[in-house]
Amino acid sequence: MIVITRNGETVVLTGWREWLVRIVIFLAAILLLGVVVFLFFGLAVTVGAMALILIPAVIIVGLIGSLFGRRP
């Protein structure tokens, strides 16, 4: 039984209407969870790709800098 109170009026959902509302809420929650997982997966892939490019670049720049740097 789902009880909704709005503006002082109470609506009680039972039977097939209750099942329908529960299914819609469940599907909306699953969809929202899927969107959040998709966004976090995209963020992880982006950060990983940046790390794969930036870490070797920093190492190469450091090696070149040590080759051309002054020695005391």
N, C-alpha and C positions, 0 to 999 in steps of 0.2 A: 504494500500500500504506500503510495506516495502522496504526501499532503503538502499542498502549496498554499501559502497565505499571502495574498496581495491586496493592498488597499482595504484591509479589513474583511475581505471575502476569502473563504477557505474553499479550495477545490481538492477533492480526493480522487486520485487515479487508482483504479483497480482493474483487474482482469487483463484483457488483451491490450488496453491502452497503457497500462503500467509496463507490460512487457515491451511494448513498442518504444516507450520513452527510455527505458533502461537500455535497450539495444542501441538506440540513437546516441545516448550518452556514452556508451561503451565504444562504439565505432568512432565517435568524435575524439575520445581519449586516445584510442589506438592511432588515429590519424595524427594527432598532435605529437604523440611520442615518436612516430615515424619521421615527422618533420624535424624534430629536435635531434634525433639520431643522425639524420641526413646532414644537418648543419654541422654537428660535431665531427662527423666523418670527413666532411669537406674541409673543415678547419684543420684536422689532423693531417690530411693529405697535403694541404697547402704548406703547413709548417714543416712537414717532412721534406717536401720538394725544395723549400727555401734552404733548409739545413744542408741538403745534398749539394746545393750550388754554392752556398756561402762558406761553409767550412773548408772545402778544398781551396776556394779563392783566397781565403785569409791565410791558409798555410802557404800557398804559392807566393803571395805578396810578402809574407814574412821571410821566406827563403830568398827571394830576390832582394829584399831589403838588407838581409844579412850579408849577401854577396857584395853589394855595392856600398855597404856602410863603412864608416871610418874605423880603423883600428888604432887604439892608442899606442 
